[in-house]
Amino acid sequence: MNRRLNPSLIVGGFIVGLIVLIALLSFIWTPYDATLVDSSIRLAKPSWSHWFGTDKFGRDILSQLMVGARTTLFVGLVAVGVAAVIGVPVGILAAMTPRWPSEVIMRSNDLLLAFPALLLAIMFGAVFGASTLTAMIAIGIATVPSFARVIRSGALQVMRTEYVLAARAAGRRPVPIAVRHVLPNVVSLITVQASVSFAIAVLAEAALSFLGYGTAPPTPSWGRMLQESQEFLFSAPRLAVFPGLAIAVAVLGFNLLGDGLRDRFDPRLEDRR
Amino acid sequence: MPEPVIQVTDLVRDYPRPRTSLFRRAPVVHALRGVSFEVRAGERFGIVGESGCGKSTLLRILAALDRATSGQVVVDGTDITNLPERRLSFLRENLQLVFQDPMSSLDPRMRVRDIIAEPLVVQGHPASGDRVRELLDAVGLPPNAGDRYPHQFSGGQRQRISIARALAPRPKILVADEPVSALDVSVRAQVLNLISDLVDELDLTLVFVSHDLSVVKHVCDRVAVMNAGQIVETGTTGEVYATPAHPYTRRLVAAIPTLARALTGTTTTDLLKGAPT
């Protein structure tokens, strides 16, 4: 079978690509202004002029979803960036230091891992004020431990290889070994982990916005759309269904992409590339 | 008689194992229990023993990639046993290694040319394309091999790349850790002959480790037999092969496969138990 194109990779890549396209499109065109309030069409049902209907302020749901994709991607990108920038060096450091310092790093890592991510984000929101920025950074920091853990195990494998021994025998010092040998050989792990973390970040952003600790109104966000739909759950369930679906599809897409990439980069098959 | 370039005296290496109980001391594995030997300049010295007998630990300490628990290693007149890394540059230039596993000894993300040039770059020598081509030629690979990645080569070719890398800084001592045990039998002889020729041509001292006495016999003048972290017998390869003194060596010699034994279906384990053949 062609490993380069496994089904998860294709479907995940398609969904993620679609979300990115929609988010990009929203910069130049949306059916309506996503923040335009029109009280004459409050809670309109889906129709030809408003495909997904309108919310309690008469804002177009489709437009809001499109602009919300932007928020979602932006939050995911920054959160994963923060997690990778901290988590990757920490993981490599933990793999390359001797027993004691490595234990200290990994146990403090476990401490952070044991701390609920949402609680951390809410704490951040309470201290620094609720905003998209604090949400992104908090989600990023909460994702650091899983990054560090995965990268450490990959880096440990690399450190045990004979090419690292050969580099040491040639006189390479630890930092160049980390940069020249360890990092290039854990790139595939970083990609996979980034994709999976992205899904978690999307979910976390939605949860935070739902709780009021994320994106502040009027910037559209899938999580806040869900929250605003609560009072109409029985009279107009579609208000919850559309953003809910968007979140579910995005999370599914990023998870599939991560799975697909994992299969693609399976180290056991590495040599047969 | 030439000067000894490697002198190993009473080398001990203990590995602590993870604690099993909070109240008991961590158990210890004795990888090396008092190993002593000498290798003279230009000699081809073999070390034989079954896997787990401490051969690889010994090599790592020789190359200062691991530290001894006690004992002394003198290379080229310098005691390297407790030398800090920054003062080991003479050893990094003069002693190079060839490893066992041709799959794991080359970085899959580096081009062959960068792999071979790595020791040169690290040690601040000019790493010219000419030198790399010269090395590729010396190990019998085409000049354009440098542009490719390790996975595009067969096991035997990868081992040649490994040898080219080891020779790059013009070392005096070549240490080979089971360089042919991962290769097909048909390729083994080629790689062994290559090592043998290069050692002659470049006037190298060779330390060759293997679990296979017949391979060592093919390349080495003198051999040390290791068992459970100790050297049980040393002598010229011919002597040890023909008249093994220690019972362990006798079992090793008896375990060398021959056609007659293969036909009777005796397994290596039977032979090592000392079953008469």
Contacts between the chains, C-beta under 8 A, distances in Angstrom:
chain1	res1	chain2	res2	distance
A	161	B	104	4.5
A	161	B	105	7.5
A	161	B	107	8.0
A	162	B	99	4.0
A	162	B	100	7.2
A	162	B	101	5.8
A	162	B	104	4.8
A	162	B	105	3.8
A	163	B	104	6.7
A	163	B	105	5.6
A	163	B	106	5.7
A	163	B	107	4.4
A	163	B	115	7.8
A	165	B	60	7.8
A	165	B	65	6.0
A	165	B	97	7.2
A	165	B	99	6.8
A	165	B	105	8.0
A	166	B	97	6.4
A	166	B	99	6.6
A	166	B	105	6.1
A	166	B	118	7.8
A	166	B	162	7.6
A	166	B	165	6.7
A	167	B	107	8.0
A	167	B	118	6.4
A	167	B	122	7.7
A	168	B	65	5.6
A	169	B	63	5.2
A	169	B	65	6.2
A	169	B	92	6.8
A	169	B	95	7.6
A	169	B	96	6.5
A	169	B	97	5.0
A	170	B	92	6.2
A	170	B	96	7.6
A	170	B	118	5.7
A	170	B	119	3.7
A	170	B	122	4.9
A	170	B	123	7.0
A	170	B	165	7.9
A	170	B	169	7.3
A	171	B	88	7.4
A	171	B	89	6.2
A	171	B	92	3.6
A	171	B	93	7.8
A	171	B	119	7.3
A	171	B	122	4.8
A	171	B	123	5.8
A	172	B	118	7.4
A	172	B	122	5.1
A	173	B	85	7.4
A	176	B	122	7.7
A	180	B	110	7.9
A	181	B	107	5.6
A	184	B	107	7.6
A	184	B	109	4.1
A	184	B	110	7.8
A	185	B	107	7.1
A	185	B	108	7.1
A	185	B	109	5.8
A	270	B	108	6.5
A	270	B	151	7.8
A	271	B	103	6.3
A	271	B	108	7.3
A	271	B	151	5.3
A	272	B	151	8.0
A	273	B	151	6.2
